[in-house]
């Protein structure tokens, strides 16, 4: 039976859901709200026609985007050299295309299903699972539900089996069960309620067990460096003062005992192969301090189109290079005359781990770490350490960098690998294999984070099967939809 909720009441429920969801993400990070945020939205969807439910879900994501990523219009203006009105319009399009359409479809299905009878809360979790999986096919899957739990990783430990998207499905199912208190079509039976409660208790117990786990004996002393790129307007120029400062900090890190030193993405605005003035100081400090140095710079692909590359220098010897594979559309691929020039970057091929003397580095340059499948590929290729170099100057706000860190920290749990994030103008951090984040505190000067990180080579269930459980979720939804459609036939 349709619920008697007026339009203004539904709008208020959507607004409350967006506020709660946004508050659960950085910079506020009120993580318990993540478990409740979708409850008012599910209540608002029940009783609507599918088309209106789609628009409501789309509107929710537009509102959430404006709350969570108010920095996006400015970022687009700086990165693509867009005028402010066009940048604002483009930001709305990004909010819609990377989240709104997928979530709108989830809401439309929920309205259609509940109009045909009671709906079990776990199926709502399955629908969100598929919705967020579809978001991972977009250029930038920002603000996924499980990211709200980064400050309290105890519930996230099950991600080693079901991935971060599976954690989000459990959260959505709980929210649907709570919505059933007010929305009869979502009211859970005693068996379903007991099943959800059991899943939560099992997740909590498993998480507590994992967080008490002793770290592996093998640990590597690393220095994860932040940098300041605010002065960079375009690439293809070498900032000699910035390079000298990084070299001196690397020398100090070597003296302090670090064996591997990581610099951020594109910290050098030139291609080292064409700039001896950039190569020589790095090789010299690596040799003198007996450290391996990994850093971001331009690479060159034939005939002359640059790549976004990451290099390893081993004890003074230039050893290996990775070229970013998954470029951020459209800015990195087309350039538009902005900081990347008119042609943008060329995509790299092959995601082999970089060969440091001390660890196999699975490199995920900036936004690449937001895609669970890419991190999984790195680990299956033999990576014992995940590295997420980033240049966050384009965000223009610390919040964007922290939001990205919250989601990419799940890669550490899913794959039980330490993840290191050297960032320019952003969150420089080290994440252990249990998702615990250590940050370099922001100061006026770029910070260096020293850490001893565990090295592992075992494979989790998620590493072995990836998002295959989502296929089971899809099968359940298809079977339920066929049952409901058949029940409506005369």
Secondary structure, DSSP 8 states (H G I E B T S, - for coil): ------HHHHHHHHHHHHHHHHHHSTTT--TTHHHHTTHHHHHHHTTS-HHHHHHHHHHHHHHHHHHH-TTHHHHHHHHH---HHHHHHHHHHHHIIIIIHHHHHHHHHHHHHHTTS---HHHHHHHHHHHHHHHTTSS---S-GGGGGTTSTTGGGGHHHHHHHHHHHHHHHHHHHHHTTT-GGG---HHHHHHHHHHHHHHHHHHHHHHT----S-EEEEEEE-B--TT-SSSS---HHHHHHHHHHHHHHHHTT-SEEE--TT-SSSBGGG-HHHHHHHHHHHHHHT-EEEEEEEEEETTTEEEEEEEEEETTEEEEEEE-SS--TTHHHH-TTBTTBSS----------EE-SS-EEEE--GGGGG-HHHHHHHHHTT-SEEE--EEGGGT-SHHHHHHHHHHHHHHHHHHT--EEE-EESS--EEE-TT--EEE----SS--EEEEEEE------HHHHHTTTHHHHHHHHHHHHHHHHHHHT--
